[in-house]
Amino acid sequence: MITTTDSYAAPQMKASDADRDAVLAVLSEHFQAGRLTSQELEERTGTALAARTHGELAALTSDLPGPVPAAGPAPAPRASRAPD
């Protein structure tokens, strides 16, 4: 499956229902984070549902920050091996 987060998708490539759904999920997350107003979410949702290409979908999130890696515990330091 190709998603809008796939950097290899050409802007003119046709978008699938799954691609549109992925953008809707991203828009919802940004709305919940306070980056979009309810009016912006409504407008972008309508545009996403009508989008036919990856370029149209990408434009809907181009002014929003990308995914942030989940913060987890820092990896444990590696123990050094004693020479044989």
Contacts in CASP RR format, 6 or more apart in sequence:
PFRMAT RR
TARGET T0000
AUTHOR 0000-0000-0000
METHOD contacts of the structure
MODEL  1
MITTTDSYAAPQMKASDADRDAVLAVLSEHFQAGRLTSQELEERTGTALA
ARTHGELAALTSDLPGPVPAAGPAPAPRASRAPD
1 16 0 8 1.000
1 18 0 8 1.000
2 8 0 8 1.000
2 9 0 8 1.000
2 13 0 8 1.000
2 16 0 8 1.000
2 19 0 8 1.000
2 54 0 8 1.000
3 9 0 8 1.000
3 18 0 8 1.000
3 19 0 8 1.000
3 22 0 8 1.000
4 15 0 8 1.000
4 19 0 8 1.000
4 22 0 8 1.000
4 23 0 8 1.000
4 26 0 8 1.000
4 54 0 8 1.000
4 57 0 8 1.000
4 58 0 8 1.000
4 61 0 8 1.000
5 22 0 8 1.000
5 67 0 8 1.000
9 54 0 8 1.000
10 54 0 8 1.000
11 53 0 8 1.000
11 54 0 8 1.000
11 55 0 8 1.000
11 58 0 8 1.000
12 53 0 8 1.000
12 54 0 8 1.000
12 55 0 8 1.000
13 53 0 8 1.000
13 54 0 8 1.000
14 52 0 8 1.000
14 53 0 8 1.000
14 54 0 8 1.000
15 51 0 8 1.000
15 52 0 8 1.000
15 53 0 8 1.000
15 54 0 8 1.000
15 55 0 8 1.000
15 56 0 8 1.000
15 57 0 8 1.000
19 54 0 8 1.000
19 57 0 8 1.000
20 48 0 8 1.000
20 49 0 8 1.000
20 51 0 8 1.000
20 57 0 8 1.000
23 48 0 8 1.000
23 51 0 8 1.000
23 57 0 8 1.000
23 60 0 8 1.000
23 61 0 8 1.000
24 45 0 8 1.000
24 48 0 8 1.000
24 49 0 8 1.000
26 61 0 8 1.000
26 64 0 8 1.000
27 36 0 8 1.000
27 41 0 8 1.000
27 44 0 8 1.000
27 45 0 8 1.000
27 48 0 8 1.000
27 60 0 8 1.000
27 61 0 8 1.000
28 41 0 8 1.000
30 36 0 8 1.000
30 61 0 8 1.000
30 64 0 8 1.000
31 37 0 8 1.000
31 38 0 8 1.000
31 40 0 8 1.000
31 41 0 8 1.000
35 64 0 8 1.000
35 65 0 8 1.000
36 44 0 8 1.000
36 64 0 8 1.000
44 60 0 8 1.000
47 56 0 8 1.000
47 60 0 8 1.000
48 57 0 8 1.000
48 60 0 8 1.000
51 57 0 8 1.000
51 60 0 8 1.000
END
